[in-house]
Amino acid sequence: MQLRKVTAASAAVLALSLAATACGGGKKDDNGSSGGKKIAIGIKFDQPGLGQKTPQGYAGFDVDVATYVAKKLGYSPDQIEWKESKSADRETMLQRGDVDFIAATYSITPEREQKVDFAGPYLLAHQDVLLRADETAIKAPADLNNKKLCSVAGSTSAQNVKAKLAPKADLQTYPTYSACLSGLQSGAIDALTTDDSILAGYAAQTQFKGKFKLGGFKMTNENYGIGVKKGSDLKAKINKALESMVSDGSWTAAVKKNFGPAEYKNEPAPHIGDVKS
């Protein structure tokens, strides 16, 4: 009688364990494999032309790159869980495992490489400034001295300008580029600085047509990489996917689709591991 009770109890525990496993689904491992379930990808939600959340879904060059990479990793678009990755949060999100990888205008730098690994680069951009269309006083980086210069928390752009080009620039840190853009439009700031690809996306929006212009300053090289957790072998798989995207023409098609309307003069697709200083 006692034996039958123990056996029945063991069977019940086994059944509960199997049920819990079925409900839990395939947990993502460090390689991004989830048994055909979901893959979490970090992107920007507020950058037109690169990563933007719209009523119709998610759009932009980074979104297209990430979707292509996810497909090569075995995930269909409906298996992607998009997560907003603000500039100041990217390293933490990767370290905590909140996302499998991040494609969010994420420039490869030695400082960041101490915390996370990068696949790529997959785009070479340059730092520039966005100005009001009627701005005539700012014609070169040095003209940003004593001007209110906006960028976002966690971005290296404004610090680059102040350290190397305009030491007297008055830095204004806003939470998002959209907030900087509103300040530029209202006159609260004089210039918005970040990568030319990002600025072109904003300037090309229908509601801002004719209101802004790019300064045309190629102040730095910004090598966009796909961030992964430190030590993850997902890096090698993503690099292989990026090479395929370039070779089959999908990279060029994505550039034309997202940057063409802004007449953005992009650099050729960079070679994997070729980080321009």
N, C-alpha and C positions, 0 to 999 in steps of 0.2 A: 504493500500500500504506500509506504514511504517512498519507494523507488519511483512509483508512478507519479507521485506529486512533484518530485524533483525534475523528472523528465518533462512533465507538462510545463513547469515553470521555465525550464531552459528553452523549450520550444517557443514560449511566449516572448522571452527576451530576444531570441533570434529573429522572430517575426517583426518585432518592433525595430530592431537594428536594420533589417532589410528595408523596411518602410522608410526609415529616416534617410537611408542612403539614396533611395529612389527620389524622395522629395528634395534632397539637397542638390541633386544634379552634379555635373562634372565641374569640380572646382578648377579654376585656371591654375596651371603650374607656371614656373618661371619661363617656360618657352612659349607662353601664350596659348597653349593647347587647352581646350576646355571640352573635349569630347563632342564637338559640334554644338555647344551651347552659345555662350556669349563671349565677346571680346570687348574690353573697355578701352576706349581710345580718347586721349585728351586733345582738345582743339580749342581755339579761341571761338567765342560766340559773337564777338562784336567787331570783326574785321572784314569788311566787304572785300570780295575778291580772293580772300584767303581762308578765313574760317568765320562763318556767320550763321547764326540760328535765325531762320525765317519761318513764316507761317507755313511754308511748303516743305520745310525740313532744314537740312544743313547744306551749305553751299560754299564753294571756294576752292582754291588750288590745294591748300593743305587737306581739305576734305577729300578731294579727288585722289591725292597721293595716298592718304591713309586708307581709303576704300580699296584702292588697287592693291596695296600691301596686304590688307586684311584678306582679300580674295586669294592672294598667293599663299597666305598662311592657312587657308581652308575655311574662311568665314564669308558668308554672303552678306550683302548690305543689311538685311533684316536681323542679322546676328550681332551687329555692332551696337554697342552702348556708348553714345557720345557723352563726354563729360567736359564741362567747362574748365579750362586750365589757364588761369590768370598768370601773368608773368611771375609774380611773387610766390606762387604756389607750386610751380612745376616740379622742382626737385623734391619737395615734400610729398607730393602725390605719387611720384615714382618710388621713393623710398618706403612709403607706407604700403605700396601695392594697390593704391586706389585705381590705377590704370595699368594696362599692359604696355602701352607706349604712348608717347606724346608727339604730335605733329602740329606745332602751334607757333610758327615763326620763331623757332627755338634756335638761336644762334649758338654755334659751338664755340666755347671759350675754355681756356685752361682752368679757370676757376670752377666752372660748371663740371668739367671732366673729372674733377676730384670727387664729385658727389654722385654723378650718373655717367652712363655710357651713351655714346651717340652712334647711330648708323647714318650713313650719308657722307658728305652733304648732298642734298637734292635740289638746292637752289642757291645761287650766289646773288645776294642783294647788296645794296650800298646805303649807308646812312645819308639821309637828306633832311630837308625841312619843308614843311607845308606852311604857306603864307596866305594872307588874304590877297585877293586878286589885285587890289589897288595899292598893295604895299610897294613902296619905292626905295625905302631906306636900307633894306636888307638885301645886299647884292653879293655878299661873300660871308663865309663863316665868322670872320672877325667882326662883322656888323651886328652880331648877336650880343656883343658886350653891352651891358646895361639894358638889355631887352628881357622881357618875361618869356622864358623858354619852358615849354611844357613837355613832359613825358610821364610814363606810368611807373608806379612802384615796382621794383624788381627789374626794370629795364636798364641796360647799360648805356643807352643812347645819350641821355642828357649829361651823364657823368663824363662821357667821352668828349663832348663839346667843351665842357667847363675845364677839363683837365688839359686838353691839347690845343683848343682853337679859340675859345672865348672865355677866359678865366673870370671875367666880370659878368657873365650871363646870370640872370636872376632865375634860378631853377624853381619851377612850379611842378610839384608831384601830384598827379591826379590818379584815381583808382583805375580808370580805363581810358583808352584812346578816344572813345566816343565823348567822354567828359572833356578831354582836352580839345576836341573839335568844337564842342559847344562854347568853350572859353575863347577859342580863336575867333569864332563867328561873332561873339558878343563884344570882342575887344578886350576881354579880361587878360588875355595873353597875346603875345606878338608872334609867336612861332611854335609849331608843333614839330618835334623831331623824333624820328624813328626811321625804319627802313623805307627806301623808296617804293618798294612793292606794296607796303601797307598804305603809305600816303597816296599812291596812285589809285588804290581801291576806294579810298574815301573821296578823293577829288572827282572820280568818275561817276559817283552816284547822281542820279537824276536831280534830286532836290538840291544838290550843291553845284550844279552846273554853272560855271562862270564865276563862282564865289571864291575859289581857291586856286593856287598855283604851286607847283613844285619849284624849289629854289634851284635845283640842278646841281647841288653840291655832292660829289661822291666822296664823303668824308671818311668812310670806313668800308671794309669788306665785311659782310654779314653772311656767314656760311650756315644756312638752315640745315639742321640735322634732326633726326628722329630720336628722341630721348627714350632710353630704356633703363631699367634698374641696373645698378652697378654689378658687373659680373654675369649678366644674363646672356646666354647664347642665342637669344632672340635677335641680337644685333646682327649676327652673320646671316640669318634668314631674311631680315629686312633689307640688308645690303644687296642680297641676291635679287630680291623683288624689285628694288630700285633700278638695278642694272637692266632688268627685263623691261621695266616701264619705259626706259630711255630707248632701248633697242627696238621695241615693237611700235614706237611712235606715239604711245599713250601720253608720255611726258609732254611732248610738243603740242599735242592736241589739248591737254589740260591748260597749258600756258596761254594758248590762243583763246580758249573758251573764257578764261577768268581775267586775263590782263589785256586782251585785244581791244576791248572798248575804251580802255584808258590810254591806248597807244604807248604802253609801257615797253621800253626797250630793254628786254631782259638779256642777261648773259646766257651763253650756251649752257647746257646741262653739265654740271661739274662731275668729275670722276670721283668714284668712291674713295674716300680717304684724302682727297686733295683739298685741304683746308687753306684758303688764302689768308695770309696775314695782313 
